[in-house]
Amino acid sequence: MNTWNPLRYLGFWDVPLVFLTRHNGRTFLFDCPFDEHLEDYAESYRVYSMPDLADEELPKDWTTLRQRATRFLGEIPVARVRFDPTKRQHIDSSVLDELIGATKIS
């Protein structure tokens, strides 16, 4: 059974470029930065564990949000992240379950 977690994003190019989601009471940041060398967006999300942030604590430019991270968890290919049909509302949490299990975070 799939569990769908809501997301909040800023920036969109085929998929959300930077988004936050909550899973099992924790906040996670997915960041797909622009790669100047490739002149395109990265093929993987860099995933971070985040502190809980109030809306007023979120920067206007979410590309700096990773500086607030408490831990870098790893990378997930964009193609492995399953979104709802709109690609703007939810992600399938199984990708986070796999990453959490692989990094053994509690």
C-alpha positions in Angstrom: 0.0 0.0 0.0 1.3 3.4 -1.0 1.4 6.3 1.4 1.2 9.7 -0.2 2.8 12.6 1.6 1.8 16.2 0.8 4.5 18.5 -0.5 5.2 22.2 -0.7 7.4 23.3 -3.5 9.0 26.3 -5.1 10.1 26.2 -8.7 8.9 23.7 -11.3 10.4 22.3 -14.4 8.7 19.0 -15.3 8.8 18.3 -11.6 9.2 20.4 -8.5 12.7 21.7 -8.2 12.8 22.3 -4.5 10.2 20.8 -2.1 9.5 20.0 1.5 7.6 17.1 2.7 6.8 15.6 6.1 7.1 11.8 6.8 6.8 10.1 10.1 6.8 13.4 12.0 10.0 14.7 10.3 10.6 17.3 7.6 12.6 16.5 4.5 14.0 18.8 1.8 14.4 17.6 -1.8 16.7 19.9 -3.8 17.3 19.5 -7.6 19.8 22.3 -8.3 20.7 23.7 -11.7 24.0 22.3 -12.9 25.9 25.1 -14.6 28.3 22.6 -16.2 25.4 20.6 -17.8 23.3 23.7 -18.4 20.4 21.8 -17.1 18.8 20.7 -13.8 20.5 17.8 -12.0 19.1 14.3 -12.6 19.0 13.6 -8.8 17.4 15.2 -5.8 19.8 15.9 -2.9 17.8 15.0 0.2 18.2 16.6 3.6 16.7 16.2 7.0 15.3 19.6 8.1 14.3 21.2 11.4 10.6 22.2 11.6 10.3 25.7 10.2 7.4 28.0 10.5 6.2 29.6 7.2 7.8 33.0 8.2 11.2 31.2 8.6 11.2 30.0 5.0 13.5 32.1 2.8 12.1 33.7 -0.3 14.7 31.9 -2.3 14.4 28.2 -1.5 17.7 27.4 -3.2 19.3 28.5 0.1 17.0 26.3 2.2 19.6 23.5 2.3 21.8 25.7 4.5 19.3 25.1 7.3 19.5 21.3 7.0 20.5 19.3 10.0 21.8 16.4 7.9 22.5 15.4 4.3 20.9 12.0 3.7 21.9 11.3 0.1 20.7 11.5 -3.5 17.7 10.0 -5.2 17.3 10.0 -9.0 14.4 12.3 -10.0 13.0 9.4 -12.0 12.6 7.3 -8.8 10.4 9.9 -7.0 6.7 9.1 -7.7 4.4 12.1 -7.7 0.7 12.4 -7.9 -0.7 13.0 -11.4 -0.3 16.8 -11.1 3.3 16.4 -9.8 2.5 19.3 -7.5 0.7 17.9 -4.5 2.0 14.5 -3.1 4.9 12.1 -3.3 4.9 8.4 -2.7 6.6 8.0 0.7 8.3 4.6 -0.2 11.3 6.5 -1.6 11.8 8.1 1.8 11.4 4.8 3.6 14.2 3.3 1.5 16.5 6.3 2.0 15.8 6.4 5.8 16.5 2.7 6.0 19.7 3.0 4.0 21.0 5.9 6.1 19.8 4.4 9.4 18.6 7.7 10.8 16.2 7.7 13.7 
